[in-house]
């Protein structure tokens, strides 16, 4: 009887191992998995929204890029004109200041520095075209007999003179005493007396225009060429940096 009871008790133990609590433990991870998958789905869906936003922003910026592509054309043209003008002015100033030969001309034009105030007009309404000391005058080469009354001409006081005068023609003569030829009587606008008559061989040219207040600067360049060239290059570089900063700000 004892053996039969033990045999009957053994199947009961096996049945207890197949109890439903294990099934409940198996179902708990299954219930948690959908939650984890839902979170992962939500996490994956979020970057898609960001990409859409970025694409929308990029589409808005496209017209701006297309508009900026036109600007470099105008900036290049402006840079060529701007820097070309500065270089011409600097090189022209250096060429004028460093040359000591006054007989040289560039394309038929000469540059002279004004040292006195003999051409400051006493009557600006009648005496037009005057200038002051420190100015630069540009003189065009002309034939000696082409000047007219009222013109401001540059001439040598004597044929062998290395100095020059620039005064207004007051009279034009076809002879001087018994000597035939073209002669001029000149006078400075600020002077009260006439100059000594000159003949056509002493005439250099006719004043075309005036660059005010540059003579002192050019005379300094002539006396200090190395320092002046370094200074001009530094100024040119400073202007370039400032302009680049303003355009890219």
TORTI-574356 format. One record per residue (C-alpha): x, y, z; residue number from 1. Coordinates in steps of 0.5 Angstrom, whole numbers, plus 2048, in hexadecimal, padded with zeros to 3 digits. Example, Ala and Ser with C-alpha at 12.3 -4.5 7.8 and 13.67 -1.06 7.14 Angstrom:
<nodes>
<node xx="819" yy="7F7" zz="810" k="1"/>
<node xx="81B" yy="7FE" zz="80E" k="2"/>
</nodes>
This chain:
<nodes>
<node xx="800" yy="800" zz="800" k="1"/>
<node xx="806" yy="805" zz="801" k="2"/>
<node xx="809" yy="803" zz="7FB" k="3"/>
<node xx="802" yy="805" zz="7F7" k="4"/>
<node xx="801" yy="80C" zz="7FB" k="5"/>
<node xx="808" yy="80E" zz="7F9" k="6"/>
<node xx="807" yy="80C" zz="7F2" k="7"/>
<node xx="801" yy="810" zz="7F2" k="8"/>
<node xx="804" yy="816" zz="7F5" k="9"/>
<node xx="80A" yy="816" zz="7F0" k="10"/>
<node xx="805" yy="818" zz="7EA" k="11"/>
<node xx="802" yy="81E" zz="7EE" k="12"/>
<node xx="809" yy="821" zz="7EF" k="13"/>
<node xx="809" yy="821" zz="7E7" k="14"/>
<node xx="803" yy="824" zz="7E6" k="15"/>
<node xx="805" yy="829" zz="7EB" k="16"/>
<node xx="80B" yy="82B" zz="7E7" k="17"/>
<node xx="806" yy="82C" zz="7E1" k="18"/>
<node xx="802" yy="831" zz="7E5" k="19"/>
<node xx="7FF" yy="838" zz="7E2" k="20"/>
<node xx="804" yy="83D" zz="7E5" k="21"/>
<node xx="80A" yy="83B" zz="7E0" k="22"/>
<node xx="805" yy="83D" zz="7DB" k="23"/>
<node xx="804" yy="844" zz="7DE" k="24"/>
<node xx="80B" yy="845" zz="7DF" k="25"/>
<node xx="80C" yy="843" zz="7D7" k="26"/>
<node xx="806" yy="848" zz="7D5" k="27"/>
<node xx="809" yy="84E" zz="7D9" k="28"/>
<node xx="80F" yy="84F" zz="7D4" k="29"/>
<node xx="80A" yy="84F" zz="7CF" k="30"/>
<node xx="806" yy="854" zz="7D2" k="31"/>
<node xx="80D" yy="859" zz="7D3" k="32"/>
<node xx="80F" yy="858" zz="7CC" k="33"/>
<node xx="80A" yy="85C" zz="7C8" k="34"/>
<node xx="80B" yy="862" zz="7CD" k="35"/>
<node xx="812" yy="861" zz="7CB" k="36"/>
<node xx="811" yy="861" zz="7C3" k="37"/>
<node xx="80C" yy="867" zz="7C4" k="38"/>
<node xx="811" yy="86B" zz="7C7" k="39"/>
<node xx="816" yy="869" zz="7C2" k="40"/>
<node xx="811" yy="86B" zz="7BC" k="41"/>
<node xx="810" yy="871" zz="7BF" k="42"/>
<node xx="818" yy="873" zz="7C0" k="43"/>
<node xx="819" yy="871" zz="7B8" k="44"/>
<node xx="813" yy="875" zz="7B6" k="45"/>
<node xx="816" yy="87B" zz="7B9" k="46"/>
<node xx="81C" yy="87C" zz="7B5" k="47"/>
<node xx="817" yy="87C" zz="7AF" k="48"/>
<node xx="814" yy="882" zz="7B1" k="49"/>
<node xx="81B" yy="885" zz="7B2" k="50"/>
<node xx="81D" yy="884" zz="7AB" k="51"/>
<node xx="816" yy="887" zz="7A9" k="52"/>
<node xx="818" yy="88D" zz="7AC" k="53"/>
<node xx="81F" yy="88D" zz="7AA" k="54"/>
<node xx="81C" yy="88C" zz="7A3" k="55"/>
<node xx="817" yy="892" zz="7A4" k="56"/>
<node xx="81C" yy="896" zz="7A6" k="57"/>
<node xx="821" yy="895" zz="7A0" k="58"/>
<node xx="81C" yy="896" zz="79B" k="59"/>
<node xx="81B" yy="89D" zz="79F" k="60"/>
<node xx="822" yy="89E" zz="79E" k="61"/>
<node xx="823" yy="89D" zz="797" k="62"/>
<node xx="820" yy="8A3" zz="794" k="63"/>
<node xx="825" yy="8A7" zz="798" k="64"/>
<node xx="82B" yy="8A3" zz="795" k="65"/>
<node xx="828" yy="8A4" zz="78E" k="66"/>
<node xx="828" yy="8AC" zz="790" k="67"/>
<node xx="82F" yy="8AC" zz="793" k="68"/>
<node xx="832" yy="8A9" zz="78D" k="69"/>
<node xx="831" yy="8AF" zz="789" k="70"/>
<node xx="834" yy="8B3" zz="78E" k="71"/>
<node xx="83B" yy="8B1" zz="78C" k="72"/>
<node xx="83B" yy="8B4" zz="785" k="73"/>
<node xx="83A" yy="8BB" zz="788" k="74"/>
<node xx="83F" yy="8BA" zz="78D" k="75"/>
<node xx="844" yy="8B8" zz="788" k="76"/>
<node xx="843" yy="8BE" zz="783" k="77"/>
<node xx="843" yy="8C2" zz="789" k="78"/>
<node xx="849" yy="8C0" zz="78C" k="79"/>
<node xx="84D" yy="8C0" zz="785" k="80"/>
<node xx="84A" yy="8C8" zz="784" k="81"/>
<node xx="84C" yy="8C9" zz="78C" k="82"/>
<node xx="853" yy="8C6" zz="78C" k="83"/>
<node xx="855" yy="8C8" zz="785" k="84"/>
<node xx="853" yy="8CF" zz="787" k="85"/>
<node xx="857" yy="8CF" zz="78D" k="86"/>
<node xx="85D" yy="8CC" zz="78A" k="87"/>
<node xx="85D" yy="8D1" zz="784" k="88"/>
<node xx="85D" yy="8D6" zz="789" k="89"/>
<node xx="863" yy="8D3" zz="78D" k="90"/>
<node xx="867" yy="8D1" zz="787" k="91"/>
<node xx="866" yy="8D8" zz="784" k="92"/>
<node xx="868" yy="8DC" zz="78A" k="93"/>
<node xx="86E" yy="8D8" zz="78B" k="94"/>
<node xx="870" yy="8D8" zz="784" k="95"/>
<node xx="870" yy="8E0" zz="784" k="96"/>
<node xx="873" yy="8E1" zz="78B" k="97"/>
<node xx="879" yy="8DC" zz="78A" k="98"/>
<node xx="87B" yy="8DF" zz="783" k="99"/>
<node xx="87F" yy="8E5" zz="783" k="100"/>
<node xx="87F" yy="8E7" zz="77B" k="101"/>
<node xx="87A" yy="8EC" zz="77A" k="102"/>
<node xx="87A" yy="8EB" zz="772" k="103"/>
<node xx="877" yy="8E4" zz="773" k="104"/>
<node xx="86F" yy="8E4" zz="771" k="105"/>
<node xx="86A" yy="8DE" zz="771" k="106"/>
<node xx="866" yy="8DE" zz="76B" k="107"/>
<node xx="867" yy="8E5" zz="76A" k="108"/>
<node xx="866" yy="8E7" zz="771" k="109"/>
<node xx="86A" yy="8EA" zz="776" k="110"/>
<node xx="869" yy="8EB" zz="77E" k="111"/>
<node xx="86C" yy="8F1" zz="781" k="112"/>
<node xx="86C" yy="8F3" zz="789" k="113"/>
<node xx="86A" yy="8FA" zz="78A" k="114"/>
<node xx="86F" yy="8FE" zz="78F" k="115"/>
<node xx="86C" yy="905" zz="78F" k="116"/>
<node xx="865" yy="908" zz="790" k="117"/>
<node xx="866" yy="90C" zz="789" k="118"/>
<node xx="860" yy="909" zz="786" k="119"/>
<node xx="85B" yy="90A" zz="78C" k="120"/>
<node xx="856" yy="90F" zz="788" k="121"/>
<node xx="854" yy="916" zz="78B" k="122"/>
<node xx="84E" yy="916" zz="787" k="123"/>
<node xx="84B" yy="90E" zz="787" k="124"/>
<node xx="845" yy="910" zz="782" k="125"/>
<node xx="84A" yy="913" zz="77D" k="126"/>
<node xx="850" yy="90F" zz="77F" k="127"/>
<node xx="84E" yy="908" zz="77E" k="128"/>
<node xx="852" yy="902" zz="77F" k="129"/>
<node xx="857" yy="904" zz="784" k="130"/>
<node xx="85B" yy="900" zz="789" k="131"/>
<node xx="85F" yy="900" zz="790" k="132"/>
<node xx="865" yy="8FE" zz="792" k="133"/>
<node xx="865" yy="8F7" zz="794" k="134"/>
<node xx="861" yy="8F5" zz="78E" k="135"/>
<node xx="863" yy="8F0" zz="788" k="136"/>
<node xx="861" yy="8F3" zz="781" k="137"/>
<node xx="861" yy="8EE" zz="77B" k="138"/>
<node xx="863" yy="8F2" zz="775" k="139"/>
<node xx="862" yy="8EF" zz="76E" k="140"/>
<node xx="868" yy="8F0" zz="769" k="141"/>
<node xx="866" yy="8F5" zz="763" k="142"/>
<node xx="86A" yy="8F8" zz="75D" k="143"/>
<node xx="86D" yy="8FF" zz="75F" k="144"/>
<node xx="868" yy="903" zz="75B" k="145"/>
<node xx="862" yy="900" zz="75D" k="146"/>
<node xx="860" yy="903" zz="763" k="147"/>
<node xx="85B" yy="909" zz="764" k="148"/>
<node xx="859" yy="90F" zz="768" k="149"/>
<node xx="856" yy="90C" zz="76E" k="150"/>
<node xx="85A" yy="906" zz="76E" k="151"/>
<node xx="85E" yy="904" zz="774" k="152"/>
<node xx="865" yy="901" zz="771" k="153"/>
<node xx="86B" yy="8FE" zz="774" k="154"/>
<node xx="872" yy="901" zz="772" k="155"/>
<node xx="879" yy="902" zz="773" k="156"/>
<node xx="87B" yy="909" zz="775" k="157"/>
<node xx="881" yy="908" zz="770" k="158"/>
<node xx="883" yy="903" zz="76B" k="159"/>
<node xx="888" yy="900" zz="770" k="160"/>
<node xx="884" yy="900" zz="776" k="161"/>
<node xx="883" yy="8FA" zz="77A" k="162"/>
<node xx="87D" yy="8FD" zz="77E" k="163"/>
<node xx="876" yy="8FE" zz="77B" k="164"/>
<node xx="871" yy="903" zz="77C" k="165"/>
<node xx="869" yy="903" zz="77B" k="166"/>
<node xx="866" yy="909" zz="77A" k="167"/>
<node xx="860" yy="90C" zz="776" k="168"/>
<node xx="861" yy="90E" zz="76F" k="169"/>
<node xx="85F" yy="916" zz="76F" k="170"/>
<node xx="861" yy="917" zz="767" k="171"/>
<node xx="863" yy="914" zz="761" k="172"/>
<node xx="868" yy="917" zz="75C" k="173"/>
<node xx="86A" yy="915" zz="755" k="174"/>
<node xx="871" yy="919" zz="756" k="175"/>
<node xx="875" yy="91D" zz="75C" k="176"/>
<node xx="878" yy="923" zz="75A" k="177"/>
<node xx="87B" yy="922" zz="753" k="178"/>
<node xx="87B" yy="91A" zz="754" k="179"/>
<node xx="876" yy="916" zz="751" k="180"/>
<node xx="873" yy="910" zz="754" k="181"/>
<node xx="86E" yy="90E" zz="759" k="182"/>
<node xx="86F" yy="911" zz="760" k="183"/>
<node xx="86B" yy="911" zz="767" k="184"/>
<node xx="86A" yy="916" zz="76C" k="185"/>
<node xx="868" yy="912" zz="773" k="186"/>
<node xx="866" yy="914" zz="77A" k="187"/>
<node xx="864" yy="911" zz="780" k="188"/>
<node xx="85D" yy="912" zz="782" k="189"/>
<node xx="860" yy="914" zz="789" k="190"/>
<node xx="865" yy="918" zz="786" k="191"/>
<node xx="864" yy="920" zz="785" k="192"/>
<node xx="86A" yy="920" zz="780" k="193"/>
<node xx="86B" yy="91C" zz="779" k="194"/>
<node xx="870" yy="917" zz="777" k="195"/>
<node xx="876" yy="918" zz="773" k="196"/>
<node xx="873" yy="916" zz="76B" k="197"/>
<node xx="875" yy="90F" zz="769" k="198"/>
<node xx="875" yy="90C" zz="762" k="199"/>
<node xx="872" yy="906" zz="760" k="200"/>
<node xx="878" yy="901" zz="761" k="201"/>
<node xx="878" yy="902" zz="769" k="202"/>
<node xx="870" yy="900" zz="769" k="203"/>
<node xx="870" yy="8F9" zz="76C" k="204"/>
<node xx="868" yy="8F8" zz="76C" k="205"/>
<node xx="861" yy="8FA" zz="76E" k="206"/>
<node xx="85E" yy="8F8" zz="775" k="207"/>
<node xx="859" yy="8F3" zz="775" k="208"/>
<node xx="857" yy="8F2" zz="77C" k="209"/>
<node xx="859" yy="8F3" zz="783" k="210"/>
<node xx="859" yy="8EE" zz="789" k="211"/>
<node xx="859" yy="8F2" zz="78F" k="212"/>
<node xx="85D" yy="8F1" zz="796" k="213"/>
<node xx="861" yy="8EB" zz="793" k="214"/>
<node xx="868" yy="8EE" zz="792" k="215"/>
<node xx="86A" yy="8EE" zz="799" k="216"/>
<node xx="869" yy="8E7" zz="799" k="217"/>
<node xx="86C" yy="8E5" zz="793" k="218"/>
<node xx="872" yy="8E9" zz="795" k="219"/>
<node xx="873" yy="8E5" zz="79B" k="220"/>
<node xx="873" yy="8DF" zz="797" k="221"/>
<node xx="878" yy="8E2" zz="793" k="222"/>
<node xx="87D" yy="8E3" zz="799" k="223"/>
<node xx="87B" yy="8DD" zz="79C" k="224"/>
<node xx="87A" yy="8D7" zz="797" k="225"/>
<node xx="87B" yy="8D1" zz="79B" k="226"/>
<node xx="877" yy="8D3" zz="7A1" k="227"/>
<node xx="871" yy="8D6" zz="79C" k="228"/>
<node xx="870" yy="8D0" zz="798" k="229"/>
<node xx="870" yy="8CB" zz="79F" k="230"/>
<node xx="86B" yy="8D0" zz="7A1" k="231"/>
<node xx="867" yy="8D0" zz="79B" k="232"/>
<node xx="867" yy="8C8" zz="79B" k="233"/>
<node xx="864" yy="8C8" zz="7A2" k="234"/>
<node xx="85F" yy="8CD" zz="7A1" k="235"/>
<node xx="85D" yy="8C9" zz="79B" k="236"/>
<node xx="85D" yy="8C3" zz="79F" k="237"/>
<node xx="859" yy="8C6" zz="7A4" k="238"/>
<node xx="853" yy="8C8" zz="7A0" k="239"/>
<node xx="853" yy="8C1" zz="79D" k="240"/>
<node xx="852" yy="8BE" zz="7A4" k="241"/>
<node xx="84D" yy="8C3" zz="7A6" k="242"/>
<node xx="849" yy="8C2" zz="79F" k="243"/>
<node xx="849" yy="8BB" zz="7A0" k="244"/>
<node xx="847" yy="8BB" zz="7A7" k="245"/>
<node xx="841" yy="8C0" zz="7A5" k="246"/>
<node xx="83F" yy="8BB" zz="7A0" k="247"/>
<node xx="83F" yy="8B5" zz="7A4" k="248"/>
<node xx="83C" yy="8B8" zz="7AA" k="249"/>
</nodes>
